[in-house]
Amino acid sequence: MAVFGALEAARGHAETACRLWGAADGLLDGLGGSLNPEVGWIRDQYITRTRSAMGDGRFAAISERGRHLSLDQVVGLIEAARTDTLVRASDGGAELPGSHGP
């Protein structure tokens, strides 16, 4: 979830990123776990700049809502982002991850 949040932040979808980060935090807190450092650095690259762009209050509110998403809702967010990427790619608006253009 944290990596997908970073991907969404990189695509300019700050609110979706924030919800995914909140969901990841909620899940980890519920399990008594913490984010693996190998994944954490990816999130850290985007979270500060996203929080700054959104403002602390808005970031905190959206992240808190993300903490309460069900796993099905989180999967839905990720699937919607994937579908958006595939649709844009088929319309010529974006390259598929791993593609190198024409």
C-alpha positions as CSV (number, residue, x, y, z in Angstrom):
1,M,0.0,0.0,0.0
2,A,2.8,2.4,0.8
3,V,4.5,1.8,-2.5
4,F,1.3,2.2,-4.4
5,G,0.8,5.5,-2.5
6,A,4.2,6.7,-3.7
7,L,3.3,5.7,-7.2
8,E,0.1,7.7,-7.0
9,A,2.0,10.7,-5.6
10,A,4.5,10.5,-8.4
11,R,1.5,10.6,-10.9
12,G,0.2,13.7,-9.2
13,H,-2.7,12.0,-7.4
14,A,-2.0,13.3,-3.9
15,E,-5.3,12.4,-2.3
16,T,-5.2,8.8,-3.4
17,A,-1.6,8.6,-2.3
18,C,-2.6,10.0,1.1
19,R,-5.5,7.6,1.5
20,L,-3.2,4.6,0.7
21,W,-0.5,5.8,3.1
22,G,-3.2,6.2,5.8
23,A,-4.5,2.7,5.0
24,A,-1.0,1.2,5.3
25,D,-0.4,3.0,8.6
26,G,-3.7,1.8,10.0
27,L,-3.0,-1.8,9.0
28,L,0.5,-1.7,10.4
29,D,-0.7,-0.2,13.7
30,G,-3.4,-2.8,13.9
31,L,-0.9,-5.5,13.5
32,G,1.7,-3.9,15.8
33,G,4.1,-3.7,12.9
34,S,6.2,-1.1,11.1
35,L,7.0,-0.3,7.5
36,N,10.0,-2.2,6.2
37,P,13.0,0.1,5.5
38,E,13.4,-1.3,2.0
39,V,9.9,0.0,1.3
40,G,10.0,3.1,3.6
41,W,12.5,5.0,1.6
42,I,10.2,4.9,-1.5
43,R,7.3,6.4,0.6
44,D,9.6,8.9,2.2
45,Q,10.7,10.3,-1.2
46,Y,7.1,11.5,-1.8
47,I,5.4,12.0,1.6
48,T,7.0,15.2,2.6
49,R,6.5,16.9,-0.7
50,T,2.9,15.7,-0.9
51,R,2.1,16.9,2.7
52,S,3.6,20.3,1.8
53,A,1.6,20.6,-1.4
54,M,-1.7,19.6,0.4
55,G,-1.1,21.4,3.7
56,D,-0.8,19.6,7.0
57,G,-4.5,19.8,7.9
58,R,-5.8,18.4,4.7
59,F,-3.1,15.7,4.5
60,A,-3.9,14.6,8.1
61,A,-7.7,14.5,7.4
62,I,-7.4,12.4,4.3
63,S,-4.8,10.1,5.8
64,E,-7.0,9.6,8.8
65,R,-9.9,8.6,6.5
66,G,-7.5,6.2,4.8
67,R,-6.8,4.5,8.1
68,H,-10.4,3.4,8.2
69,L,-10.6,1.9,4.7
70,S,-11.4,-1.8,4.4
71,L,-9.0,-4.0,2.5
72,D,-11.5,-4.2,-0.3
73,Q,-11.7,-0.4,-0.5
74,V,-7.9,-0.2,-0.7
75,V,-7.8,-2.9,-3.4
76,G,-10.4,-0.9,-5.3
77,L,-8.3,2.3,-5.1
78,I,-5.3,0.4,-6.4
79,E,-7.3,-1.2,-9.2
80,A,-8.8,2.1,-10.2
81,A,-5.3,3.7,-10.4
82,R,-4.1,0.7,-12.5
83,T,-7.1,1.0,-14.8
84,D,-6.6,4.7,-15.2
85,T,-3.0,4.1,-16.3
86,L,-4.0,1.4,-18.8
87,V,-6.7,3.5,-20.3
88,R,-4.4,6.5,-20.7
89,A,-1.7,4.2,-22.2
90,S,-4.2,2.8,-24.7
91,D,-5.2,6.4,-25.7
92,G,-1.6,7.3,-26.2
93,G,-1.5,9.5,-23.1
94,A,0.9,7.5,-21.1
95,E,3.4,4.7,-21.4
96,L,2.8,1.4,-19.6
97,P,5.3,0.8,-16.8
98,G,8.4,-0.8,-18.3
99,S,7.6,0.2,-21.8
100,H,10.1,2.2,-23.8
101,G,7.8,4.0,-26.3
102,P,7.6,3.4,-30.0
